[in-house]
């Protein structure tokens, strides 16, 4: 179990940064913070491998925290424009 702070990006909707509680944003790579933009604190969670997260597995977040010291959650990819075109044969 780790206490994890989650920050949302003010630069890009749907982008979140997970760091272990006690880690400072200043200690993260400059290139990461340039891409992420201004960080807005969202919440602190108790993260275990069994915990369900909305966009990613908890195991993946925990592994990234161990390997890199952070996990960057990117916004979901937009649906293909072809899926948004109505199919006249379906009506």
N, C-alpha and C positions, 0 to 999 in steps of 0.2 A: 504494500500500500504506500502510495506517495501522495503528499499534498501538492496539488497542481494549480497554478494560477493560469487563468485563461484571459487573454487580451483580444479585443476585436480591432481590426484595422479601420482607421478613419479614411484611409486612402482607397480601399477596395472592399466593397460589400461582400460579405460571406467569407472573408479571410480572417482566420483566427490563429493566434500564437499560444502554444501551451509551453509553460516553463515550470520547473520544480520550484515550490515556494522557497524563498531565500535567494533565488537567482535574480540578479539585477538585469534589467534590459540593457544597461551599458556594457555588460560583459558578453553580449551576443555579437556575432559577426556584423560588421558595418554594412556589408552588402545585403544581408538579410533585413536589417532595419531600414535600409534605403528602399528596398522593395516593399516592405510592410507599411512604412509610413508611420504616422502618429499612432501610438498604441493607447487604446482606451480600456481600462480595467473592466472586466466583465464579471468574473466570479472566481472562487476557490472551490475545488472539489477534492474529495478523497477518491483517488483513482486506483482501482484494483483491476486485474486482468479480466475479472468477471463483469465489470461494470459496462452497461450498454451506453454507447455514445451515438449521436445522431448520424454522423457522416463517416466515421472511421472506427476500427476496432480499438479497444483499449490496449490490447497487446501491442499494436503498432505504435501507439503513442508512447507507451512505456519503453519500448525498444529504442525509439528515436531519442527519448529523454536520456537514456543510458548511453547511447552512441554519440549523440551530438549536443545534448544539453537543452534541446528544444524540439518541438514538433510544429511545423507550419501546415495548417489546414487551408488548402486553396478552395475557392468557391467551386461549387459543382459546375461542370461544363454545360453550356446551354444545349438544349436539344437541337438535333439536326433540323435545319429549315425544311427539309423534305417531310419530316414528321408533322410539321405544322400546316402543310398544304392539305386541304380536304380532298378526300378520295371520293369522287362522284359515284363510283361503283359500289361503295359501301352504304349508300343511302337508298 
